[in-house]
């Protein structure tokens, strides 16, 4: 009975170590990203490296994004901010290597390091936030129109402001 218990414990431990990666155990493959802008209330669009829109919203907001986009490939996102009366602004979210990925040397072994974490995207992490600064309001273009009047259609006050150009 004792031998069976030891065999079960060793088998369970070996299976856990061989079928998991350290970053996928301790870390995550999807991260919450706080999206903010100055001024707030801007609309934003998040597109991935392939140019696919993955989220639309308005600031402030929190969006959960996957960190990987395939085997040994971290995802890159572009966040574009737009608000009426302001110039558009963009920022880039790039993944970086998770420190937990190197824990595979101790816990996950080669399978965790070369298969599990790279496939799940757990070997990468995303920044905690994306901020857009839209700057100062830009002057909108006034509608352009031209009205022709004869001098007798002007009031005496308007006639007094006329300037002779010839």
GROMACS elastic network, one bead per residue, 0.5 to 0.9 nm:
[ bonds ]
;  ai    aj funct       b0    kb
    1     4     6  0.51598   500
    1     5     6  0.63719   500
    1     6     6  0.88325   500
    2     5     6  0.51228   500
    2     6     6  0.63313   500
    2     7     6  0.86569   500
    3     6     6  0.51408   500
    3     7     6  0.61218   500
    3     8     6  0.85942   500
    4     7     6  0.50382   500
    4     8     6  0.61230   500
    4     9     6  0.85943   500
    5     8     6  0.51260   500
    5     9     6  0.61808   500
    5    10     6  0.86458   500
    6     9     6  0.50609   500
    6    10     6  0.60872   500
    6    11     6  0.84529   500
    7    10     6  0.52000   500
    7    11     6  0.60035   500
    7    12     6  0.85064   500
    8    11     6  0.50914   500
    8    12     6  0.60170   500
    8    13     6  0.84890   500
    9    12     6  0.51979   500
    9    13     6  0.60762   500
    9    14     6  0.84803   500
   10    13     6  0.51787   500
   10    14     6  0.59918   500
   10    15     6  0.84819   500
   11    14     6  0.51463   500
   11    15     6  0.60328   500
   11    16     6  0.85243   500
   12    15     6  0.51601   500
   12    16     6  0.61180   500
   12    17     6  0.86323   500
   13    16     6  0.51292   500
   13    17     6  0.62014   500
   13    18     6  0.85933   500
   14    17     6  0.51799   500
   14    18     6  0.60274   500
   14    19     6  0.84818   500
   15    18     6  0.51903   500
   15    19     6  0.59331   500
   15    20     6  0.83775   500
   16    19     6  0.55172   500
   16    20     6  0.61178   500
   16   108     6  0.86063   500
   17    20     6  0.56997   500
   17    21     6  0.75381   500
   17    22     6  0.88705   500
   17   107     6  0.64639   500
   17   108     6  0.54066   500
   17   109     6  0.72606   500
   17   111     6  0.86088   500
   17   112     6  0.80647   500
   18    21     6  0.79969   500
   18   108     6  0.65490   500
   18   109     6  0.70522   500
   18   110     6  0.83049   500
   18   111     6  0.61380   500
   18   112     6  0.71256   500
   19   108     6  0.79236   500
   19   111     6  0.69736   500
   19   112     6  0.70591   500
   19   116     6  0.74475   500
   20    23     6  0.87562   500
   20    24     6  0.69939   500
   20    25     6  0.69866   500
   20   107     6  0.86852   500
   20   108     6  0.59489   500
   20   109     6  0.87086   500
   20   111     6  0.73429   500
   20   112     6  0.53904   500
   20   115     6  0.89458   500
   20   116     6  0.61628   500
   20   117     6  0.79709   500
   21    24     6  0.53075   500
   21    25     6  0.62240   500
   21    26     6  0.87330   500
   21   101     6  0.76824   500
   21   103     6  0.82604   500
   21   104     6  0.60066   500
   21   107     6  0.73639   500
   21   109     6  0.74662   500
   21   110     6  0.86480   500
   21   111     6  0.70710   500
   21   113     6  0.63269   500
   21   114     6  0.88769   500
   21   115     6  0.81344   500
   21   116     6  0.55399   500
   21   117     6  0.55370   500
   21   122     6  0.84844   500
   21   123     6  0.89647   500
   22    25     6  0.50907   500
   22    26     6  0.60750   500
   22    27     6  0.76617   500
   22   100     6  0.61385   500
   22   101     6  0.60724   500
   22   102     6  0.77043   500
   22   103     6  0.54382   500
   22   104     6  0.50026   500
   22   105     6  0.85938   500
   22   106     6  0.84056   500
   22   107     6  0.60410   500
   22   108     6  0.52244   500
   22   109     6  0.85507   500
   22   112     6  0.65291   500
   22   113     6  0.79726   500
   22   116     6  0.89438   500
   22   117     6  0.75793   500
   22   122     6  0.87377   500
   22   123     6  0.88346   500
   23    26     6  0.52695   500
   23    28     6  0.69122   500
   23    29     6  0.86158   500
   23    98     6  0.72388   500
   23    99     6  0.78920   500
   23   102     6  0.78978   500
   23   103     6  0.70696   500
   23   104     6  0.74223   500
   23   108     6  0.86120   500
   23   112     6  0.82111   500
   23   113     6  0.87851   500
   23   116     6  0.89410   500
   23   117     6  0.62555   500
   23   122     6  0.54199   500
   23   123     6  0.58292   500
   23   124     6  0.85786   500
   24    27     6  0.53672   500
   24    28     6  0.57726   500
   24    29     6  0.71646   500
   24   100     6  0.83671   500
   24   101     6  0.82029   500
   24   112     6  0.83468   500
   24   116     6  0.74769   500
   24   117     6  0.58777   500
   24   120     6  0.73811   500
   24   121     6  0.82302   500
   24   122     6  0.50996   500
   24   123     6  0.75041   500
   25    28     6  0.76110   500
   25   100     6  0.89138   500
   25   122     6  0.87002   500
   26   100     6  0.69465   500
   27    98     6  0.79093   500
   27   100     6  0.65921   500
   27   101     6  0.85188   500
   27   122     6  0.64415   500
   27   123     6  0.82317   500
   27   125     6  0.85712   500
   28    31     6  0.70320   500
   28    66     6  0.89648   500
   28    67     6  0.86217   500
   28   120     6  0.88439   500
   28   121     6  0.80717   500
   28   122     6  0.53234   500
   28   123     6  0.83924   500
   28   124     6  0.85086   500
   28   125     6  0.78574   500
   29    65     6  0.84619   500
   29    66     6  0.57271   500
   29    67     6  0.55726   500
   29    68     6  0.69356   500
   29   117     6  0.87345   500
   29   120     6  0.63715   500
   29   121     6  0.51421   500
   29   123     6  0.76490   500
   29   124     6  0.71856   500
   29   125     6  0.72995   500
   30    64     6  0.62193   500
   30    65     6  0.52827   500
   30    67     6  0.57587   500
   30    68     6  0.83769   500
   30   121     6  0.82296   500
   30   122     6  0.79839   500
   30   125     6  0.80474   500
   30   126     6  0.83521   500
   31    63     6  0.81184   500
   31    64     6  0.52711   500
   31    65     6  0.54383   500
   31    66     6  0.63750   500
   31    67     6  0.70182   500
   31   125     6  0.71982   500
   31   126     6  0.63756   500
   31   127     6  0.83189   500
   31   128     6  0.77949   500
   32    62     6  0.62800   500
   32    63     6  0.54913   500
   32    65     6  0.64483   500
   32   126     6  0.83837   500
   32   127     6  0.87984   500
   32   128     6  0.67996   500
   32   129     6  0.82505   500
   33    61     6  0.83819   500
   33    62     6  0.54877   500
   33    63     6  0.52510   500
   33    64     6  0.60496   500
   33    65     6  0.71776   500
   33   126     6  0.76608   500
   33   127     6  0.68943   500
   33   130     6  0.69202   500
   34    60     6  0.74148   500
   34    61     6  0.59430   500
   34    63     6  0.65246   500
   34    64     6  0.88345   500
   34   128     6  0.62150   500
   34   130     6  0.61811   500
   34   131     6  0.81182   500
   35    44     6  0.84375   500
   35    58     6  0.84963   500
   35    59     6  0.61864   500
   35    60     6  0.57048   500
   35    61     6  0.52016   500
   35    62     6  0.58290   500
   35    63     6  0.73067   500
   35    79     6  0.87070   500
   35   128     6  0.89363   500
   35   129     6  0.57736   500
   35   131     6  0.58974   500
   35   132     6  0.81647   500
   36    39     6  0.86125   500
   36    40     6  0.66995   500
   36    41     6  0.86057   500
   36    42     6  0.83661   500
   36    58     6  0.84897   500
   36    59     6  0.50972   500
   36    61     6  0.66678   500
   36    62     6  0.86656   500
   36   129     6  0.77066   500
   36   130     6  0.64015   500
   36   132     6  0.64411   500
   36   133     6  0.88150   500
   37    41     6  0.74299   500
   37    42     6  0.65816   500
   37    59     6  0.61806   500
   37    60     6  0.69585   500
   37    81     6  0.76291   500
   37   130     6  0.83417   500
   37   131     6  0.52675   500
   37   133     6  0.56765   500
   37   134     6  0.72113   500
   38    41     6  0.83938   500
   38    42     6  0.81320   500
   38   131     6  0.78158   500
   38   132     6  0.63450   500
   38   134     6  0.59970   500
   38   135     6  0.72971   500
   39    42     6  0.70865   500
   39    59     6  0.89090   500
   39    83     6  0.87846   500
   39   132     6  0.86279   500
   39   133     6  0.72252   500
   39   134     6  0.67998   500
   39   135     6  0.79691   500
   40    43     6  0.89861   500
   40    58     6  0.82387   500
   40    59     6  0.56080   500
   40    60     6  0.64150   500
   41    58     6  0.57979   500
   41    60     6  0.68833   500
   41    83     6  0.75573   500
   42    57     6  0.84940   500
   42    58     6  0.54237   500
   42    59     6  0.54861   500
   42    60     6  0.82047   500
   42    81     6  0.61662   500
   42    82     6  0.55600   500
   42    84     6  0.82497   500
   42   132     6  0.89219   500
   42   134     6  0.86604   500
   43    56     6  0.74616   500
   43    57     6  0.57195   500
   43    59     6  0.64411   500
   43    80     6  0.82487   500
   43    81     6  0.57279   500
   43    82     6  0.52304   500
   43    83     6  0.61874   500
   44    55     6  0.82123   500
   44    56     6  0.57611   500
   44    57     6  0.54502   500
   44    58     6  0.56837   500
   44    59     6  0.71832   500
   44    79     6  0.65428   500
   44    80     6  0.53845   500
   44    82     6  0.62244   500
   44    83     6  0.87787   500
   45    53     6  0.68910   500
   45    54     6  0.78120   500
   45    55     6  0.58888   500
   45    57     6  0.67116   500
   45    58     6  0.86569   500
   45    78     6  0.80154   500
   45    79     6  0.56509   500
   45    80     6  0.52949   500
   45    81     6  0.67939   500
   45    82     6  0.86281   500
   46    52     6  0.84042   500
   46    53     6  0.57671   500
   46    54     6  0.57047   500
   46    55     6  0.51859   500
   46    56     6  0.64226   500
   46    57     6  0.88284   500
   46    77     6  0.64365   500
   46    78     6  0.56470   500
   46    80     6  0.65722   500
   47    50     6  0.77310   500
   47    51     6  0.54504   500
   47    52     6  0.52179   500
   47    54     6  0.55315   500
   47    55     6  0.72445   500
   47    76     6  0.85616   500
   47    77     6  0.55536   500
   47    78     6  0.53534   500
   47    79     6  0.66483   500
   47    80     6  0.83965   500
   48    51     6  0.53137   500
   48    52     6  0.55354   500
   48    53     6  0.66053   500
   48    54     6  0.67596   500
   48    75     6  0.69709   500
   48    76     6  0.58720   500
   48    78     6  0.64503   500
   48    79     6  0.89939   500
   49    52     6  0.74501   500
   49    69     6  0.89654   500
   49    75     6  0.66345   500
   49    76     6  0.53158   500
   49    77     6  0.59776   500
   49    78     6  0.76956   500
   50    53     6  0.89722   500
   50    76     6  0.89824   500
   51    77     6  0.88101   500
   51    78     6  0.87720   500
   53    56     6  0.76430   500
   54    65     6  0.85246   500
   55    63     6  0.78837   500
   57    60     6  0.87447   500
   57    61     6  0.73794   500
   58    61     6  0.66098   500
   58    81     6  0.87169   500
   59    62     6  0.86420   500
   59    81     6  0.88858   500
   62   129     6  0.85665   500
   65   126     6  0.82115   500
   66    69     6  0.77065   500
   66    75     6  0.75507   500
   66   121     6  0.74754   500
   66   125     6  0.87626   500
   66   126     6  0.83826   500
   67    73     6  0.88977   500
   67    74     6  0.59398   500
   67    75     6  0.55057   500
   67    76     6  0.81623   500
   67    94     6  0.87707   500
   67    95     6  0.63939   500
   67    96     6  0.89115   500
   67   120     6  0.88740   500
   67   121     6  0.57132   500
   67   122     6  0.72426   500
   67   123     6  0.84397   500
   67   124     6  0.57712   500
   67   125     6  0.57712   500
   67   126     6  0.60963   500
   68    71     6  0.79136   500
   68    72     6  0.78176   500
   68    73     6  0.58725   500
   68    75     6  0.50365   500
   68    76     6  0.87443   500
   68    95     6  0.81030   500
   68   118     6  0.79397   500
   68   119     6  0.79084   500
   68   120     6  0.69212   500
   68   122     6  0.72712   500
   68   123     6  0.80876   500
   68   124     6  0.66088   500
   68   125     6  0.84657   500
   69    72     6  0.81777   500
   69    73     6  0.55411   500
   69    74     6  0.56961   500
   69    75     6  0.52405   500
   69    76     6  0.87465   500
   69   119     6  0.86118   500
   69   120     6  0.87477   500
   69   121     6  0.70097   500
   70    73     6  0.51663   500
   70    74     6  0.73598   500
   70    75     6  0.84541   500
   70   118     6  0.75095   500
   70   119     6  0.61280   500
   70   120     6  0.78212   500
   70   121     6  0.71802   500
   71    74     6  0.85168   500
   71   115     6  0.81793   500
   71   117     6  0.88427   500
   71   118     6  0.52318   500
   71   120     6  0.79272   500
   71   121     6  0.76567   500
   72   114     6  0.86465   500
   72   117     6  0.85267   500
   72   119     6  0.69070   500
   72   121     6  0.75808   500
   72   123     6  0.82700   500
   73   118     6  0.75045   500
   73   119     6  0.86892   500
   73   121     6  0.76287   500
   73   124     6  0.86546   500
   74    94     6  0.78216   500
   74    95     6  0.57076   500
   74    96     6  0.76278   500
   74    97     6  0.86526   500
   74   118     6  0.89273   500
   74   121     6  0.69483   500
   74   123     6  0.84481   500
   74   124     6  0.62408   500
   74   125     6  0.84289   500
   75    93     6  0.84937   500
   75    94     6  0.67432   500
   75    95     6  0.61799   500
   75   121     6  0.88123   500
   75   124     6  0.86209   500
   75   126     6  0.87686   500
   76    92     6  0.71766   500
   76    93     6  0.57451   500
   76    95     6  0.64457   500
   77    91     6  0.84864   500
   77    92     6  0.57229   500
   77    94     6  0.65267   500
   77    95     6  0.88788   500
   78    90     6  0.68278   500
   78    91     6  0.58681   500
   78    93     6  0.62182   500
   78    94     6  0.87534   500
   79    89     6  0.83866   500
   79    90     6  0.55149   500
   79    91     6  0.53228   500
   79    92     6  0.61482   500
   79    93     6  0.75227   500
   79   130     6  0.74910   500
   79   131     6  0.87320   500
   79   132     6  0.82812   500
   80    88     6  0.71801   500
   80    89     6  0.58271   500
   80    91     6  0.66484   500
   80    92     6  0.87960   500
   80   132     6  0.79371   500
   81    87     6  0.88792   500
   81    88     6  0.57296   500
   81    89     6  0.51291   500
   81    90     6  0.60166   500
   81    91     6  0.84932   500
   81   131     6  0.89811   500
   81   132     6  0.63300   500
   81   133     6  0.84098   500
   81   134     6  0.75838   500
   82    86     6  0.72675   500
   82    87     6  0.72225   500
   82    89     6  0.68041   500
   82    90     6  0.89401   500
   82   134     6  0.78530   500
   83    86     6  0.55948   500
   83    87     6  0.75117   500
   83    88     6  0.71345   500
   83   134     6  0.79039   500
   84    87     6  0.81352   500
   84   137     6  0.87359   500
   85   136     6  0.88402   500
   85   137     6  0.54583   500
   85   138     6  0.56234   500
   85   139     6  0.70588   500
   85   140     6  0.66797   500
   86    89     6  0.89278   500
   86   134     6  0.60208   500
   86   135     6  0.70651   500
   86   136     6  0.67405   500
   86   138     6  0.53755   500
   86   139     6  0.84825   500
   87   134     6  0.59738   500
   87   135     6  0.73342   500
   87   136     6  0.82304   500
   87   137     6  0.74676   500
   87   138     6  0.67563   500
   88   132     6  0.89912   500
   88   133     6  0.89105   500
   88   134     6  0.63793   500
   89   132     6  0.60762   500
   89   133     6  0.66359   500
   89   134     6  0.58105   500
   89   135     6  0.88128   500
   90   131     6  0.88560   500
   90   132     6  0.65829   500
   90   133     6  0.86444   500
   91   130     6  0.70419   500
   91   131     6  0.73414   500
   91   132     6  0.67256   500
   92   130     6  0.78454   500
   93   126     6  0.70555   500
   93   127     6  0.68452   500
   93   129     6  0.84633   500
   93   130     6  0.70561   500
   94   125     6  0.86558   500
   94   126     6  0.65243   500
   94   127     6  0.74632   500
   95    98     6  0.88551   500
   95   124     6  0.58499   500
   95   125     6  0.53762   500
   95   127     6  0.72167   500
   96   123     6  0.84759   500
   96   124     6  0.54460   500
   96   125     6  0.54919   500
   96   126     6  0.65975   500
   96   127     6  0.82912   500
   97   100     6  0.85354   500
   97   101     6  0.73327   500
   97   123     6  0.59568   500
   97   125     6  0.62342   500
   97   126     6  0.89864   500
   98   101     6  0.55272   500
   98   102     6  0.78956   500
   98   122     6  0.75418   500
   98   123     6  0.53248   500
   98   125     6  0.54639   500
   98   126     6  0.89389   500
   99   102     6  0.58970   500
   99   103     6  0.74433   500
   99   123     6  0.80504   500
   99   124     6  0.86791   500
   99   125     6  0.89852   500
  100   103     6  0.50855   500
  100   104     6  0.75438   500
  100   122     6  0.86451   500
  100   123     6  0.72997   500
  101   104     6  0.58955   500
  101   105     6  0.84647   500
  101   112     6  0.84648   500
  101   113     6  0.69564   500
  101   117     6  0.72005   500
  101   122     6  0.75527   500
  101   123     6  0.50919   500
  101   124     6  0.79909   500
  102   105     6  0.59296   500
  102   106     6  0.80556   500
  102   113     6  0.77820   500
  102   123     6  0.86598   500
  103   106     6  0.54595   500
  103   107     6  0.60608   500
  103   108     6  0.70688   500
  103   109     6  0.86641   500
  103   113     6  0.87014   500
  104   109     6  0.51335   500
  104   110     6  0.71790   500
  104   111     6  0.85025   500
  104   112     6  0.59047   500
  104   113     6  0.55606   500
  104   117     6  0.89761   500
  105   108     6  0.64585   500
  105   109     6  0.54435   500
  105   110     6  0.75094   500
  105   112     6  0.87507   500
  105   113     6  0.76037   500
  106   109     6  0.66439   500
  107   112     6  0.82346   500
  108   111     6  0.66102   500
  108   113     6  0.66676   500
  108   116     6  0.89188   500
  109   112     6  0.55236   500
  109   113     6  0.62413   500
  109   114     6  0.85818   500
  110   114     6  0.56358   500
  110   115     6  0.76805   500
  111   114     6  0.53538   500
  111   115     6  0.52105   500
  111   116     6  0.63744   500
  111   117     6  0.85770   500
  112   115     6  0.56239   500
  112   117     6  0.57302   500
  112   118     6  0.81893   500
  113   116     6  0.67014   500
  113   117     6  0.60492   500
  113   118     6  0.71605   500
  113   123     6  0.84240   500
  114   117     6  0.70332   500
  114   118     6  0.63701   500
  114   119     6  0.85154   500
  115   118     6  0.56630   500
  115   119     6  0.59927   500
  115   120     6  0.85476   500
  116   119     6  0.53840   500
  116   120     6  0.61275   500
  116   121     6  0.84498   500
  116   122     6  0.82161   500
  116   123     6  0.89891   500
  117   120     6  0.52794   500
  117   121     6  0.58444   500
  117   123     6  0.51871   500
  117   124     6  0.85601   500
  118   121     6  0.53079   500
  118   122     6  0.67077   500
  118   123     6  0.59050   500
  118   124     6  0.83558   500
  119   122     6  0.78641   500
  119   123     6  0.87343   500
  120   123     6  0.78126   500
  121   124     6  0.58153   500
  121   125     6  0.83345   500
  122   125     6  0.72508   500
  126   129     6  0.84957   500
  127   130     6  0.76360   500
  134   137     6  0.79903   500
  135   138     6  0.86706   500
  137   140     6  0.88562   500
  139   142     6  0.87446   500
  141   144     6  0.84316   500
  149   152     6  0.82060   500
  149   153     6  0.62674   500
  149   154     6  0.75223   500
  150   153     6  0.54329   500
  150   154     6  0.72765   500
  151   154     6  0.55485   500
  151   155     6  0.87404   500
  151   159     6  0.75786   500
  152   155     6  0.78559   500
  154   157     6  0.79860   500
  154   158     6  0.58359   500
  154   159     6  0.61214   500
  155   158     6  0.52142   500
  155   159     6  0.62119   500
  155   160     6  0.87365   500
  156   159     6  0.50143   500
  156   160     6  0.62792   500
  157   160     6  0.51806   500
  157   161     6  0.68155   500
  158   161     6  0.53624   500
  158   162     6  0.68327   500
  159   162     6  0.54058   500
  159   163     6  0.89505   500
  160   163     6  0.84390   500
